[in-house]
Amino acid sequence: LFRSTSRFDGLSKLDLETLTVLKLVEGLPELHPSSDRVASSPPTCMGQARVLCDDVQRLLSYRDAVPRPVMIDYLKTVFGLHVAIYTLRLSQQLTGWIADKKPNPICLACPVQGTAAKPFAECPYQLSFTVDMGGDFRSRMAQMAQESVAGAQSKLVDLIRALFTLNQLLRYAREESALGIPDTPADVLGILDNVPADFQPDFRARLKRLRSDNETLDEELPPEIQAIFDSGLPPFDLFIELVTHLRQKHHLNYLTEMMDKLFQKNTDSGAMVQGKSRNNPRRWHLGGRLLEVLVQLAVLRWWEKDGKKSFYSEPILIEDFLLWAEARYGLVIGGSQLGGGRVPVTMEEHRAFRDNVRALKDRLREIGFYDDLSDAYIAQTIRPRYPIDHRKEQR
């Protein structure tokens, strides 16, 4: 910022919050014009990206209704949640592609749209997170939420192996450019289905160099490494197994830390909490600010005006909110509404989910979105905090 003008010089490094505020109030020039490519290739999971874009559009409809610091906090919360979910979905997606030795045809013509009522209904890589809305980490609901987190974390191991596999395929495709294989994840999987003549010899040579670089005259390979070499796997599979064994712990620690940051663990904007004792591990739990953001998104509807979306807000039923949260983000609060998540099978779990919905209502009441006007089902609605004025009758 120039002191004489208090305006951005376009060069100084600024944090995200400052840049966002300056963009809103000063109309900064495009630092990255929309015509410029900011990534080497599109997202592997295009559907998750579309839902994120739709969420951002929805949030920006509140730009004249909420304070700017609140808007920035909303955006940070939504981006963190989507990137975390994208990472977990990517694990299933890449693992499935590698097992099939080709991309899933549904992914190549991704049907997921952010405006759909059930965006991921046709997605072959469904995600489900059992969310505890209460505060007792010893409850049955908390235990189910802990088990759900443990299951999600186990997918990170699959992601590490899948990334090692794809990175080696991408390297081979770039080095063997004469084969004419585009270096994209979807295309390089064809190498596994139609193996080139020098593919396995290439990795046999790499293994030989790797072994010679790590062996000495005075020391043999560790038993677990030697066991991998003696496993009889093809050279490519052996190379991936070896690299995964050696590097998995490092990358798993990094990814676990990254997911804690993205899910904003133990914060008001987070989707995960963890206590300090060993008996209180990570579990899915929506913080007050995250719950607020989800409600602000859920109460919005839209209609087309002059070729653009025009948003308006309206109250929604609690049951509709539960269905919306699961269909859009995989968040299971009152038992799976879609049949694709963890369906309760015992009376104890039924009671746990029923109490969980009651805890959700209490949380919504605390942050000012919900009132029990009567016992009638139709009166149990979530209302907008910042009503948007574009109404249906304006069509």
C-alpha positions in Angstrom: 0.0 0.0 0.0 1.3 3.5 -0.9 1.2 5.7 2.2 0.5 8.8 0.2 -2.6 7.3 -1.5 -3.6 4.4 0.8 -4.1 2.3 -2.3 -2.7 -1.1 -3.3 0.4 -0.9 -5.5 -0.3 -4.3 -7.1 3.1 -5.6 -5.9 3.1 -5.9 -2.1 2.3 -9.3 -0.6 -1.0 -9.1 1.3 -2.9 -11.7 3.2 -6.2 -13.1 1.9 -8.5 -11.0 4.1 -6.8 -7.7 3.1 -6.9 -8.6 -0.6 -10.6 -9.6 -0.3 -11.5 -6.3 1.4 -9.6 -4.2 -1.1 -11.2 -6.1 -4.0 -14.7 -5.3 -2.5 -14.1 -1.6 -1.7 -11.6 -0.5 -4.3 -12.3 -2.5 -7.4 -8.8 -3.9 -7.8 -7.7 -4.9 -11.3 -7.9 -8.6 -12.0 -4.7 -10.2 -10.6 -5.5 -13.3 -12.5 -7.8 -12.6 -15.4 -10.4 -15.2 -16.1 -8.9 -15.9 -19.4 -5.6 -17.0 -17.8 -5.1 -20.6 -16.7 -4.4 -20.8 -13.0 -4.0 -24.6 -13.0 -2.3 -27.0 -15.4 -5.5 -29.0 -15.8 -9.1 -29.1 -14.6 -10.0 -30.7 -11.2 -10.1 -34.5 -11.3 -13.5 -34.3 -9.6 -15.3 -31.7 -11.6 -18.6 -32.2 -9.7 -17.1 -31.1 -6.3 -15.8 -28.0 -8.1 -19.2 -27.2 -9.5 -20.9 -27.5 -6.1 -18.2 -25.2 -4.6 -18.8 -22.6 -7.4 -22.5 -22.7 -6.7 -21.9 -22.3 -2.9 -19.8 -19.2 -3.6 -22.5 -17.8 -5.9 -25.0 -18.3 -3.1 -22.8 -16.6 -0.5 -22.1 -13.6 -2.7 -25.9 -13.1 -2.9 -25.5 -11.9 0.7 -22.9 -9.3 -0.2 -25.2 -6.4 0.5 -26.7 -8.0 3.6 -23.8 -9.2 5.8 -20.8 -7.3 7.1 -17.6 -7.8 5.0 -15.6 -9.5 7.7 -18.5 -12.0 8.1 -18.6 -12.6 4.3 -14.8 -13.3 4.3 -15.2 -15.7 7.2 -18.1 -17.4 5.3 -16.0 -17.8 2.2 -13.0 -19.2 4.1 -15.3 -21.7 5.8 -16.9 -22.9 2.6 -13.5 -23.2 0.8 -12.0 -25.2 3.6 -14.9 -27.6 3.8 -15.0 -28.2 0.0 -11.3 -28.8 -0.4 -11.4 -31.3 2.5 -14.3 -33.2 1.0 -12.7 -33.0 -2.4 -9.5 -34.6 -1.0 -11.5 -37.5 0.5 -13.6 -38.0 -2.6 -10.4 -37.9 -4.7 -9.1 -40.9 -2.7 -12.1 -43.0 -3.7 -12.0 -41.7 -7.2 -8.4 -42.3 -8.0 -8.3 -45.7 -6.2 -11.3 -46.8 -8.3 -9.8 -45.6 -11.5 -6.5 -47.4 -10.8 -8.3 -50.6 -9.9 -10.3 -50.5 -13.2 -7.2 -49.3 -15.2 -9.4 -46.6 -16.7 -11.4 -43.6 -15.6 -15.0 -44.1 -14.6 -17.2 -43.2 -17.6 -19.6 -41.3 -15.3 -16.7 -39.1 -14.2 -15.7 -38.3 -17.9 -19.3 -37.0 -18.4 -19.8 -35.8 -14.8 -23.5 -35.3 -14.2 -23.0 -33.4 -10.9 -24.4 -29.9 -10.9 -24.4 -27.5 -8.0 -28.0 -26.4 -8.6 -29.4 -29.9 -8.4 -31.4 -30.9 -5.3 -29.3 -34.1 -5.0 -26.0 -33.1 -6.7 -24.2 -36.4 -6.2 -27.1 -38.8 -6.7 -25.4 -40.4 -9.8 -21.8 -40.0 -8.4 -20.1 -43.5 -8.1 -17.9 -42.2 -5.3 -20.3 -41.3 -2.5 -19.1 -39.9 0.8 -20.9 -40.0 4.1 -20.0 -38.3 7.5 -21.9 -39.2 10.6 -22.0 -35.9 12.5 -22.5 -35.6 16.3 -24.3 -32.4 17.2 -24.0 -32.9 21.0 -21.3 -32.1 23.5 -20.7 -35.5 25.2 -17.8 -37.3 23.6 -18.8 -40.5 25.5 -22.3 -40.7 23.9 -23.3 -43.3 21.4 -23.7 -40.6 18.7 -20.2 -39.3 19.4 -18.8 -42.9 19.1 -20.4 -43.2 15.7 -19.0 -39.8 14.6 -15.6 -41.0 15.8 -15.8 -44.2 13.8 -16.8 -42.1 10.8 -13.7 -39.9 11.1 -11.5 -43.0 11.5 -13.0 -44.4 8.3 -12.3 -41.2 6.4 -8.7 -41.1 7.7 -8.1 -44.6 6.4 -8.9 -43.3 3.0 -5.9 -41.1 3.2 -3.7 -44.2 3.0 -5.4 -45.2 -0.2 -4.9 -41.6 -1.5 -1.1 -41.8 -0.9 -0.7 -45.0 -2.8 -3.0 -43.7 -5.7 -1.0 -40.5 -5.9 2.4 -42.4 -6.1 0.9 -44.6 -8.8 -0.4 -41.7 -10.9 2.7 -39.6 -10.5 4.9 -42.5 -11.8 2.5 -43.0 -14.7 2.6 -39.3 -15.5 6.4 -39.3 -15.3 6.6 -42.2 -17.7 4.2 -40.6 -20.1 6.2 -37.3 -20.2 9.5 -39.1 -20.6 8.2 -41.4 -23.3 6.6 -38.6 -25.3 6.9 -40.7 -28.5 4.0 -42.8 -27.2 1.7 -39.8 -27.6 -0.1 -40.3 -24.3 -1.4 -37.0 -22.8 0.0 -36.5 -19.3 -3.4 -36.2 -17.6 -4.7 -38.6 -14.9 -7.5 -39.9 -17.0 -5.3 -40.6 -20.0 -2.2 -42.2 -18.4 -4.3 -45.0 -16.9 -4.3 -46.5 -20.3 -0.7 -47.5 -19.7 -1.9 -50.0 -17.1 -4.5 -51.4 -19.5 -2.2 -51.6 -22.5 1.3 -51.9 -21.1 4.0 -50.6 -23.4 7.0 -53.0 -24.2 9.5 -51.0 -22.2 7.3 -50.1 -19.2 8.2 -52.9 -16.8 11.9 -52.9 -17.9 12.0 -49.1 -17.1 10.8 -49.8 -13.5 13.1 -52.8 -13.2 16.0 -50.5 -14.0 14.8 -47.9 -11.5 14.5 -50.6 -8.8 18.0 -51.8 -9.6 19.4 -48.3 -9.2 17.4 -47.7 -6.0 18.7 -50.9 -4.5 22.3 -50.2 -5.4 22.1 -46.7 -4.1 20.9 -47.9 -0.7 22.9 -51.1 -0.2 26.4 -51.0 1.2 29.0 -53.7 1.7 28.6 -53.7 5.4 24.8 -53.5 5.8 22.0 -55.5 4.2 18.6 -54.2 3.4 16.1 -54.2 6.3 14.0 -57.4 6.5 10.7 -55.6 5.6 12.4 -54.0 2.5 13.9 -57.3 1.5 10.5 -58.9 1.8 9.1 -56.4 -0.7 11.8 -57.2 -3.1 11.2 -60.9 -2.7 7.4 -60.6 -3.1 7.4 -61.5 -6.8 5.4 -58.5 -7.8 5.9 -57.0 -11.3 8.5 -54.2 -11.3 6.0 -51.3 -11.4 3.8 -52.7 -8.6 7.0 -53.5 -6.6 8.2 -50.0 -7.1 4.9 -48.5 -5.9 4.8 -50.9 -2.9 8.4 -49.9 -1.9 7.9 -46.2 -2.2 4.6 -46.4 -0.3 6.3 -48.3 2.5 9.1 -45.8 2.8 7.1 -42.6 2.4 3.6 -43.4 3.7 4.2 -42.3 7.3 5.6 -38.9 6.3 2.7 -38.1 3.8 0.1 -39.5 6.2 1.2 -37.1 8.9 1.1 -34.2 6.4 -2.3 -35.1 5.1 -3.8 -35.6 8.5 -2.5 -32.2 9.5 -3.8 -30.7 6.3 -7.3 -32.2 6.9 -7.3 -30.9 10.4 -6.6 -27.4 9.0 -9.2 -27.7 6.2 -11.9 -29.0 8.5 -10.8 -26.3 11.0 -10.6 -28.7 13.9 -11.7 -27.4 17.3 -12.9 -24.0 15.9 -16.3 -22.4 15.6 -16.0 -22.7 11.8 -15.0 -26.4 12.0 -16.5 -29.7 11.1 -14.3 -31.7 13.5 -13.4 -31.7 17.1 -10.9 -33.6 19.2 -10.2 -33.7 22.9 -6.9 -33.9 24.6 -7.4 -37.4 26.1 -6.9 -40.6 24.2 -10.5 -41.5 24.9 -11.7 -38.4 23.0 -10.4 -38.9 19.4 -11.5 -36.9 16.4 -15.2 -36.9 15.6 -17.4 -35.0 13.1 -19.1 -32.0 14.9 -20.4 -28.8 13.3 -19.2 -25.6 14.9 -21.6 -22.7 15.4 -20.2 -20.6 12.5 -20.1 -23.6 10.1 -23.7 -24.4 11.0 -24.6 -20.8 10.4 -23.0 -20.9 6.9 -24.8 -24.1 6.0 -28.1 -22.7 7.0 -27.5 -19.5 5.0 -26.8 -21.6 2.0 -29.8 -24.0 2.6 -32.4 -21.2 2.8 -31.6 -19.8 -0.6 -33.6 -20.5 -3.8 -33.1 -19.0 -7.2 -34.8 -18.3 -10.5 -33.4 -17.1 -13.7 -33.4 -13.4 -14.5 -31.8 -12.0 -17.7 -29.8 -15.2 -18.1 -28.4 -15.0 -14.5 -29.4 -16.6 -11.2 -31.4 -14.3 -9.0 -31.5 -15.6 -5.4 -34.2 -15.3 -2.7 -34.5 -16.8 0.7 -37.3 -18.6 2.4 -37.7 -20.8 5.6 -37.2 -24.5 5.3 -38.3 -27.5 7.3 -35.8 -29.2 9.6 -36.3 -32.4 7.7 -35.5 -30.7 4.4 -32.3 -29.2 5.9 -31.2 -32.7 7.0 -31.8 -34.1 3.5 -30.1 -31.1 1.9 -27.0 -31.4 4.1 -26.6 -35.1 3.4 -27.2 -34.8 -0.4 -24.8 -31.9 -0.8 -22.0 -32.6 1.7 -22.6 -36.1 2.9 -23.3 -34.8 6.5 -25.6 -37.4 8.2 -27.2 -35.9 11.3 -30.6 -37.6 11.7 -29.8 -40.9 10.1 -29.3 -41.4 6.4 -32.1 -39.7 4.4 -30.8 -41.0 1.1 -30.0 -44.7 1.9 -26.4 -44.3 0.8 -24.9 -43.5 4.2 -24.6 -45.4 7.4 -28.1 -46.6 8.0 -29.0 -47.1 11.8 -29.8 -50.8 12.5 -30.3 -50.9 16.2 -32.7 -49.2 18.6 -29.8 -47.6 20.3 -28.6 -45.9 17.1 -32.2 -44.8 16.3 -32.4 -43.1 19.7 -28.9 -41.6 19.2 -30.0 -40.0 15.9 -33.2 -38.8 17.4 -31.4 -37.1 20.2 -28.9 -35.8 17.7 -31.7 -34.0 15.8 -32.9 -32.5 19.1 -29.3 -31.3 19.8 -29.3 -29.7 16.3 -32.5 -27.8 17.0 -31.0 -26.6 20.3 -27.9 -25.4 18.4 -30.0 -23.6 15.8 -32.0 -22.0 18.5 -28.8 -20.7 20.2 -27.6 -19.0 17.0 -31.0 -17.5 16.3 -32.3 -19.6 13.3 -35.0 -21.7 14.9 -38.0 -21.3 17.1 -40.5 -23.9 18.2 -43.7 -22.0 17.5 -45.8 -25.1 18.1 -45.7 -28.9 18.1 -47.0 -28.9 14.5 -44.4 -30.4 12.1 -45.0 -27.6 9.5 -44.1 -25.0 12.1 -40.7 -26.5 12.8 -38.7 -24.4 10.3 -35.4 -22.8 10.0 -35.6 -19.2 9.0 -33.1 -16.9 7.2 -31.1 -14.5 9.3 -30.4 -12.2 6.3 -33.5 -12.2 4.1 -32.8 -11.7 0.4 -35.4 -9.5 -1.3 -35.6 -11.3 -4.7 -39.0 -13.0 -4.4 -40.7 -15.5 -6.6 -43.4 -13.0 -7.5 -40.8 -10.8 -9.2 -40.6 -13.3 -12.1 
